[in-house]
Amino acid sequence: MRTSALLLVFFFLSTIMAGDGVEASDEFEHFYAAYERAVESEIKGEMQESCSIIRDNGDGTYEMQVYYIVSESAASKARIRALENMAKESAAAQQYAEKVSEFVKEGFSE
């Protein structure tokens, strides 16, 4: 349910960016890729190994498949943490960008 809500947020963000004349597809894809990486990082701590299947290939090598269980509530919490962390990082980046911009403007005003 929350995944659908987050996807709706992303849809509205891309619509707003497009309305502002921003190149929505590139920025949205970059944002979503960063979000996916953040979720992947957050969800690793929520994974519980369920079972492993090991197959002998006969040539001294093995093929292994490992299956994990992630509870839906833990996955939702991981997605929310990832989104909150991205928002904090974005706010910090914006703050630093503003400081750099002020510094550059001061250099040109002298």
C-alpha positions as CSV (number, residue, x, y, z in Angstrom):
1,M,0.0,0.0,0.0
2,R,2.8,2.5,0.9
3,T,4.7,1.5,-2.2
4,S,1.7,2.6,-4.2
5,A,1.6,5.9,-2.3
6,L,5.3,6.5,-2.9
7,L,4.9,5.8,-6.6
8,L,2.0,8.3,-6.6
9,V,4.3,10.8,-5.0
10,F,7.0,10.2,-7.6
11,F,4.3,10.5,-10.4
12,F,3.2,13.9,-9.0
13,L,6.7,15.1,-8.6
14,S,7.5,14.3,-12.2
15,T,4.3,16.0,-13.3
16,I,5.1,19.1,-11.3
17,M,8.6,19.2,-12.7
18,A,7.3,18.9,-16.2
19,G,4.9,21.7,-15.6
20,D,7.8,23.9,-14.4
21,G,9.6,23.2,-17.6
22,V,12.2,21.0,-15.9
23,E,13.4,18.0,-17.8
24,A,11.4,15.6,-15.7
25,S,12.4,12.3,-17.2
26,D,16.2,12.6,-16.6
27,E,15.8,14.2,-13.1
28,F,13.1,11.7,-12.1
29,E,15.1,8.7,-13.3
30,H,18.1,10.0,-11.4
31,F,16.0,10.5,-8.3
32,Y,14.3,7.1,-8.6
33,A,17.6,5.3,-9.2
34,A,19.0,7.0,-6.0
35,Y,15.9,6.0,-4.1
36,E,16.2,2.4,-5.3
37,R,19.8,2.3,-4.1
38,A,18.8,3.8,-0.7
39,V,16.0,1.2,-0.3
40,E,18.4,-1.6,-1.2
41,S,20.8,-0.4,1.4
42,E,18.1,0.0,4.1
43,I,16.4,-3.3,3.4
44,K,19.6,-5.4,3.7
45,G,19.3,-5.2,7.5
46,E,15.7,-6.5,7.3
47,M,16.4,-9.6,5.3
48,Q,16.3,-13.1,7.0
49,E,17.8,-16.1,5.2
50,S,15.1,-18.6,4.6
51,C,16.8,-21.5,2.8
52,S,19.7,-22.2,0.5
53,I,19.8,-24.6,-2.4
54,I,23.3,-25.9,-3.4
55,R,23.8,-27.9,-6.6
56,D,27.0,-29.6,-7.5
57,N,27.9,-28.9,-11.1
58,G,30.1,-32.0,-11.3
59,D,33.2,-30.0,-12.3
60,G,34.2,-28.9,-8.8
61,T,32.0,-25.9,-8.8
62,Y,28.7,-25.3,-7.2
63,E,25.6,-23.3,-8.0
64,M,23.9,-21.7,-5.1
65,Q,20.6,-20.0,-4.7
66,V,19.7,-18.3,-1.4
67,Y,16.1,-17.2,-0.6
68,Y,15.4,-14.5,1.9
69,I,12.2,-13.4,3.7
70,V,11.4,-9.8,4.3
71,S,8.3,-8.9,6.2
72,E,6.0,-6.4,4.5
73,S,6.0,-4.0,7.5
74,A,9.9,-4.1,7.7
75,A,10.1,-3.4,3.9
76,S,7.7,-0.5,4.3
77,K,9.7,0.9,7.1
78,A,12.9,0.5,5.1
79,R,11.4,2.4,2.2
80,I,10.2,5.2,4.5
81,R,13.7,5.5,6.1
82,A,15.3,5.6,2.6
83,L,12.9,8.4,1.5
84,E,13.5,10.4,4.8
85,N,17.3,10.0,4.4
86,M,17.2,11.2,0.9
87,A,15.1,14.2,1.9
88,K,17.7,15.1,4.6
89,E,20.6,14.7,2.1
90,S,18.7,16.8,-0.4
91,A,18.1,19.5,2.1
92,A,21.8,19.5,3.1
93,A,22.9,19.6,-0.5
94,Q,20.6,22.5,-1.2
95,Q,22.0,24.4,1.8
96,Y,25.6,23.8,0.6
97,A,24.6,24.8,-2.9
98,E,23.2,28.1,-1.6
99,K,26.4,28.8,0.3
100,V,28.6,28.1,-2.7
101,S,26.3,30.3,-4.8
102,E,26.7,33.1,-2.3
103,F,30.4,32.7,-2.3
104,V,30.6,32.8,-6.1
105,K,28.3,35.8,-6.3
106,E,30.5,37.7,-3.7
107,G,33.5,37.0,-5.9
108,F,31.8,38.6,-8.9
109,S,30.5,41.6,-7.0
110,E,34.0,42.8,-6.0
